[in-house]
Amino acid sequence: MKNVNDLLVKPTYSVSSGGVTKILPFGTDTIALQNISWSGLNELLQVVAGNGDADLKDFGFTLSNIDGLGIMTEGDGTRYSRRFEIVMDLTAWVYKIDITLCVALAVTAFTSGNHSVDSVRIIISEVDPNGVEVHGIDDRTINTGMTNIVSAVNGAVIVNYNLSKPTKLALGNSLRVDISFNSTDTLTATSFEGVMTFFYFQEGATTKLLAESQIILHTMPALDQAFPVFRDQSAQDQLDYSGVKRWA
């Protein structure tokens, strides 16, 4: 029988015992807020992938009856187009991406024409520290179904995006998210389009769940920065003699 004291254990590699979920709000963007009264919405819709009536995600809510909420907007009649970047602090796999946006249009003065946010384009890519694209991950256009606004009213559409496409991002690189609107804005009106920082899933002025426009990243550390862990192969681990060699 071999002497267990002469055995050298095989290295195994460890990075993490599980994945990490990162919840990042879009409300950190420093652009102007256009105030609207939520209870005065003319239309509230929700766009859900598949055949569901609602999109269930793992993000926090709070109860609220606050009626005055804000639209992050780039100004009267200006198309919403913003870029967000998330720097990776280690090489990781992003295996699922969820985005929830409340797309809103406030028409504060109306003379004529049609006004609506018709679709939202979401482009996701990996870029290096110099901002050069390493590779594209997804490019999708989501129709909102928003009705043309022909008076001084407000409309909102909750847009749900999800991507289950495991993607490896290198340490120091960034996940880039570009969000832009395709809108109808003809003739004369004062209108502000954009993304609401906070929103509700129901209309009215009663107490309800207050949600946040955000991106959720489901990540797992990659083996690139794994370190060897030498286990103590004791009797309880069942000694394994196959492939064992003595280290110099």
N, C-alpha and C positions, 0 to 999 in steps of 0.2 A: 504494500500500500504506500502511496506517495505521502510525503510529509507536507502537510498543509502550510507549514511555515516557509516552504520553498516556493509557494505559489505567488504569482504576481497577478493582480486583478486586471481585468480589461477596462479601459476607460469608457465611460458613457458620457454623453453630452447633454447639458441641460441649459435651457434658456428661460423657461417659465413653466409654471404648472397650469396655465390657462391663458385665455385671450383677455384683451383689454378693450373696453368700450370708451371711446372719446366722444363727448357731447359738446359741440362747439356752436355757439349762437351767432347768427348773422348780424345781430344787433350791435356788434362792436364797430360797424362801419360808421365813420364820422361824416355823414352827409345830412342834409336838412331833413327835418321831420314835418310832414304835413298832418295836422290834427284832423281827425274825423270823429264823428259820434257813431259808435258801433250800433246803437239801437236804431239809428236812422238809415241803416243800409237798405239800398233798394234791391239788392240781390246778393245771396251768399250760396256759392256752389263748392263742391269738393270733387276733385279728380282723383280717382283711385285706380291703380293697376289691377287688371283682372276683372272679376265680376262682383267684387264686394261693394257694400254701401259705405263703408268707412275703413280707414287704414289704421291699424293698431301698431304702435311702436313703443319702444322702451325709452320714453323720456318723461321728464317730470311735469307735473301740473300744479297749479295752486288755485284755490277758490277765490273768485273776485266778482265784483259788480261794477268795476271801474268802466265808465262809458267812453271816456276820451282816450283814444289810442292813436298811434302815429304811423305814418307811411314814410319809409326811407325813400326819398325822391331826389332826383337830380334837377328838378325845376319844372316850371310850366311848359308843357308840350315837349319835354325832352325824354327820349327813349331811355328806359332803365337798362344799363349795361355795367356790371361790376365784376371785378376779379378778386378772388380770395385765394390765399395760399397758406397751407399748413406745413410747417417744416418738421420733418421726421427726426426724432432724437436718437433713433437706432434703426438698423435695417430691419424691416418688418413686412409681414404680409397683411395687406388690407383685403379681407375676404368678403366684406359686405359694406355697402354704403347706403345710408338712408338720408334723404333730404326732404324736409317739410317746409314749404314756403306758403305764406299767405300773400298772394298777389292781389294788389288793390289798385283801384282807379278812383280818384276823387275829382269830379267835375264841379268846380265851385261857381262857375258862371257859364251860361250856355246861350248862344245865339242861333247856331245852325250846325248841321253836319252829323257825323257818326263818330262815336268815340268808344273804344274798347281795347282791352289787352287780349289778343287773339291766341297767342301761344307763348310758351317759355322755352328757350333753348338752354340746355345745360351741357357744358363741355367739361370733361374731367381728364386731366393729363398729369404726367410726372415731369417735373422740370428740374434741371440741375441748379447749383447755387448761383449761376450767372443768368438764370431765367430762360435758358435754352431748353426747349422741349426734348425730353428723352424718348418718350413714346406716348401716344394717345391711348386713353383707357375707354372713354365712351363719349358719344356725341348724340344727344337725343333732343327732339322737339316734342313738347307736350301741349296739346290743344287745351285751352281753358274752358271753352263753351260759354264764355261771357257774352251776355246780350249787349248789343250796341246801346250806348247811353245817349239819349236825345233830350236830356234835361239836366238841371243842376242837382245831381244825386251821386251817391257813392256805390261802388260794387266791389265785391271781393270773391276770390276763388282760392281755396286751399288746394295746393298742388303737392302731390306725394310722388316722390321719385325713389326708386330702390334699384340697386345693382348688386347682384351676387356673382362677381367675377373676380376670383382671387388674383391679386396683383402685388408683386414684390416691389417695394420702394426702398432705394438705397439710403444709407445714413447720410444726412446732410442735404438730400434732395427734398423737394416739396411736392405735395399734392396740390395741384392747381384746379380751382373750380371757377369757371366762367359762367355767369348767368346773364342772359339778355332777353328782352321782350320783343315780340313782333306785335305791333299795335296798329289800330285804325284811328286816325286823328284827322278828320277832314273839316274844312271850312272854319268856323269861328267858335272857340270855347276856351275857357281857362281850365286846364286839366293837369293833374299830378298823378303819375303812375309810379309804382315801386313795390317794395316788399315791406310788410308790416312786421315790426319787431315782435309784438305780441298780438294775439288774436284769440277769438273764441270759435268753437265749433257750432255754436247755435246763435241765432239772432235774439234780439230782445235785450231788456235791461235788468233781467233777474240774475241772481248769483249763479255762476256756472264755472266750468273749468277754463282757466286761462292758460294758453299754450304759447310756445315761442318758436319763431322761424329758426331752424337750425339744421346742422348736418351732424349725423351720427356715423362714426367710423368704428367698425368692428375689426380689431387688429390682433395679430399674433407675432411676437418676436421671431425673427428668422435665425437660422443656425450660423449665420456669418459671424456674429459676435459671441457664439456659444463658447463656454469654457469647459475643459474636461473635468469630470467629477469621478474620482476613483472610489468605487464602493468597496466596503469591507465585505468580501465574500465569505461570510461565516456560514456555519452549518444551516442556519435558518434560511439563508438565501439559496441553498442548494449549490454546492460547489460545481463549477463547470471547468473541466480541464481542457476542453477542445479549443484549439487555436491559441493557447497560452504560450507565450515565449518570454524569455528572460530579457529584461532591458539592460543595455550596456551601461 
